């Protein structure tokens, strides 16, 4: 019902958006005769802001110049993408992007930095509202199976980087492959993920602990409306996730939009464009399969199954101690308010049979969650450690 109301609200705003488009054009276009009235710039800026706040943001483009994007393998809920470019002696890297609300393009900076010296693949998750019911459900165990398939496909001499949420299924996948003596990566780099969500709990962790499993199932799970290919599929809708993202730091987002309005008023096009680039990505969200989301809430954030040694994937116990020949690098941001300090580092306590000299941990000073994989601090502080670690175990 809530999803249908959301769609109806967007439809109801159509006349207002049309008027705002008209207003922005007439009062903002320098060739318009109405653009030179004293109040014109304010009307144009107000209309522009209204349009952006009420916009539906689709999946952004990768915008990586000189790089050919190829779909290596396609599954119902995810595509494996290869960034093809002529890079001699490049090291193979699989980047496992989070399935937690935003598209894989959120890791554009991660990919861009890696491309200089590496042959890069990434998991490009599909919006669940676009997946027909005939494709079946998608559980956390299916996520682990996807990762196992792609590690096997890209091996040997593969390096795996997991960012945020996928640290858990990646560690599970590699553990199960080690148990069966199957192909494994040379290195695992785990960045800002909830391996042990009991450590330094954040607002995200506290919400998952305060509410019951049934509360999440009853309050955040919706059916996809009839207008989409995934009609009737149960999902955690992107718009609810986006509301949660904004609610974590409402003042910051209000101030950012007020600043954007002032930039438009002042004619500061460069600052306004920087705002657009950030929010074009931040506001683009996808629906998550309900089964996967609820599995993750229970397994990772309520039962803490992996650090307690009680995580099962299709009746098979996940034993990180089975991993012996994969080097491990964990990275955390000092100011991370999504995955608290120590949550990712916990992987070292679980992977005790990896020799100590092949395990490293890096706490990035002054870095928040997004700074671990994007922006100036990623490029200048975090990425050099990742590059050095991969290089060390590539020879």
N, C-alpha and C positions, 0 to 999 in steps of 0.2 A: 504493500500500500504506500509506504513512504517513497519508494522509488517512483511510483506512478505520480504521486503528488509533486515530486521534484521535476519530473518531465512536464507536468501541467503548468508548474510555475514558470518554467523556461518558455513555454509556449505563450503564456499570458504576458510575458515581458516583450514579446516580439514587436508590438506597436511602439512601445517606449524606446526600444533599441532602434527602430526605424527612424523615429524622431531625433534620437541622439546622433545617428549617422548624418542625417540631414543638417542638424545644427553644427556638427563638427566641420562639415564641408563648407557650409555657407559662411560661418564665422571664423574658420581657421585657415582657409585657403587664401593665400596672399593675393590671388587674382580675383577674389570675390569682392564685389562692391560693399558687402556688409562686414568685411574683415577689419575695417579701420575705425569702427565705432569704439568709444572708450570701454564698453563692456564686452566687446567681441572676444578678446582673448580669454576672459573668464568663462564665457559661455562655451567656447571651444574646448577649454581645458576640462570643464565640468562634464561635458558630453563625452570626451575621450575617456575620462576616469570611469564614468558610468558604464561605457561599453566594455572596458577591460574587466571591471568587477563582475559583470553579468555574462561574460564570454564563456563559451565552451572551448576548452583547449584540447586540441587533438595531439596525437603523438608527434613530438618534434623531429626534425630531420637531424642526421648526424653532423652534417656540415663539416666534413673532413676533406679538405682540398687534396686532390691528387690521389685519392684512395678509392679503389673499386670495392663495393660491398657485395659479397656473394653469400647466398643462403646455402650453407653446407648440408644441413639436414633440417627437416621440418617435422615437428611433432604437433599434436593438437593444441597444446598449451604453450609451446615455446619453439622458437627457431634458433638454430645455431648459426651465427653470422661470422663470416671470415672477412677481415679487412685485407684485401690483396694489394700489395705494392712490392716493387723490386727492392728488397732489403737483403743483401748478401749475408750469409751466415747468421740469419736471424734466429733467435731462440723462440721456440713455440710457447705461447702463453694462452691459457684458457682463463678468461675473466668470468666468474660466475656472478652475475648481477642480482641484486635483491629483487624478490617478488614481494614487495611490501608497500605498494601504492604508486610509486613513480615508475616511469618507463626506464629501460636500460640506457637511454640517451642521457640520463642523469650522470652517467660515468663517462661522458664525452672527454673530459679533461684527463681522466685515467687512461683512456684509450689513446688519446693524442700523445701523451707523454711516452707511452710504451712503444708506439709505432716507430719511433726513431731507430730502435735497435732490436725490435721483437716482431715476430709473426703472431698476430693477435686474432683470437676468436672470442666471441662473447655470447652469453645466453640472452636472447631477446624475447622476453615474456609477452604472451598474447593477452590482450584484454579479455577477461573471461566472458563478458557479455557478447563477444563475437564468436564464442565456441558453442556450436549446437549441442543440445542435450545428447544427441546420438554419439558424441565423442566420449561419453561416460564421465564419471567423477574424477577429481584430481586431488589426491591426498599428499601428505608430507612424504609418505613412502614412495609415491610416484616421482616426486621431486628428486629424492635420493636416486631412484632408478635412472632418471634423465642424466644426472651428473655421472653416474657410473658408466652409462652408455657412451657419453662424450669423452670421458677420460680414456676409455678403451679405444675409441675411434681415433683420438689424436696422439695416443702413445705410439712409440716410446719418446723419451727425452722431452717430456712435457712439464711445464710449470703451471700451477693453478693458483689463482688469486681469487679470494672470496671477500666480498664487501658487505658488511653488516649481517643481515638476516641469514644469508646462505652459509655462514661459517659452520652452523650446526649440521645441515644436510651434507655439506662437503666433507666435514670430518667423519660423519657417519658413512658416507660413500667410500672414502679412502680406507676406513677401518674395515669395512666389509670386504673390500677388494684385497686388502692385506691378509685377512683371515683366510681367503680362498687362494692366496698366492697368485692373484691376477695382476694385470698391468697397473702400475701406480706412477704418480708423477714424481719428478725429481725433488720438487719443493712444493710446500703449501705456504702461501702468505695469507694470513687471516687478519682482516682489518675491521675494527669496531663492531664486533659481533657478540651476541649473547650466549657464548658457550656455557657460562654459569651465571644465570641472571640473578642469583642470590647475592652476588658481590656488588657493593656500591649501587643499590637499587635506585633507579630514576623514576620519573613520573610514569613512564611507560610500564615499567616493572610493577610499580605500586598499583596501577589500575588493574593489571592482570591478576594481581594477588587479592585485591579487595573484592572483585566481582567473581561470581561463580561461572562455571562453564555454561550453565543454562542461561545465565543473564546475557552472555555474549550471543548465544544462539537465538535468543528471543528478541534482542534489541538492536543488533547490528547486521543481521542476515536478512536479505531481501531477495525477491524473485525478479529476474530481469524482465522488463516490460516487453510487450509484443512487437515493438518496432525494431528489435535487434535480433540477429541470428541466434543468439543464445537464449531466446525466449523461454521463460520458466526455470532457467538454471538458478540455483541458489548461490548468491554471491555476497561478499562484503563490498558494498558499492564504493567506487572511487570518491564520490562526493562526500560520503560520511568520513572517509579517511582524511580527505582534505580539510574538513571541519576540525578533525582532531589535530592535524598538523598546526593549523592556525591557532587553535585554542591553547597550544603549549606556550606560544609567545605572542599573544594578541597585540600587545603594545607595539612590538617591533613591526608587525605587519601594518597596523594603522599608521604608524609614523612613516613607514616606507611609502605608503600610498599618498599620504599628505605631502611628503617631499616630492613625489612624482608630480602632483598637481602644481606645486610651486615651481618645479623645473619647467613645466609647460608654460606657466605664467611668465617666467623670466626668459623664455626662449632658449633654455639650456638643453639643446637637443641631444648632446652627448650623454648627459646624466639620465635624461629620460629614456634614451635607447638602452642604457645599461639596466635600468629598471625593467624594461620590457623583456630583455633577454633573460633575466633571472626568473621573472614570473611566468614567462611563456613555458619554461621548463617546470617550475615549481607547481604551477596550477594544472599541469597535464597529469592526470591520474587515471589509473585503470582499476577495473573491478577484479577482486581476488576470488578464486573458487572457494566456496564456503567450507568445504571439507578440509582443504589445505589450511585455511586461516584458523579454523577451530582446532585442528590437530596441533598447529604451532602454539596456540595459546596454552593448550593443556600440556603438551610435551615439554616445551621450552620454558614457559613462564609460570606454570602452576606446579607441575610435577618435578621440574628440574631433572628430567629423566637421564639426560646424557651425563652430567657430572655425578649423578648418584649411581651410575652403572646399570640403569634400568630402561634404557632406550632400546626398543625393538623395531626392526623394519621387516615386515612380513614374517613375523615369528622368529626372526634371527636377531640375537642380541648383538648390539654394537659394542665392540671392544677396542677402544683406541690403543690399548697396549699391544695390539697385533701389529701396529705400524712400527717398522724398524729402519727402513731404508729411505724415508722421505724427510728431507730437512724442513724445519718448521720456523717460520717467522710470524710473530704476532705483533700487531701495531694498534695502539690506542691513542686517542686524543686526550690531552690533559683536561680539556673543558667539555668533553663529550657529555651531553645531557640526554642522550638516547640509550647508548650502551655505556654504562658506568665503568670507571677504571677497575681493572681486575677481571672483568667479565670475559674478555678475549684471552688475556694472559692465562686464564684457567686451563687452556688447552695443553699447556706444558705439564700440568699435574696429571693430565689424563694420558699423555703420550710419553710415558716414562721410559719406554724401550727405545725411543729415538735417542741416540747418544747426546749427552749434554752439549758437546761442542758443535752439534748440528742444530741446536735450538737457540733462537734469539728472540728477545722482546724489546720493543722500542715504544716509549711513551713520548709522543710528540708534544713539546712544550707550547702552550698557548693555542692549541688547536682544538676546535670543536668537532662535532660529528662530520659535517660536510667537508670541513677542511682536511680530513684524513685522505679524501680521494678527489678533491676538486679545489681549484683556486691556487693562489700564489703559494700558500704554505704546503699544499700537496706537491707542487712543482719544485720548490726550493728546499723543503725539509724532509718530506716523507718519501717522495719518489727516489731520491738518490740512495736511500737505504734499501728500497725494493730492488732497484737496478743492481746494486752491488751484491745483494743476496742471491739473486738469480744468476748473476755472472759467476759467483763463487762456485755454484754447484752445476755449472753447465760444461765445465771442461772435463 
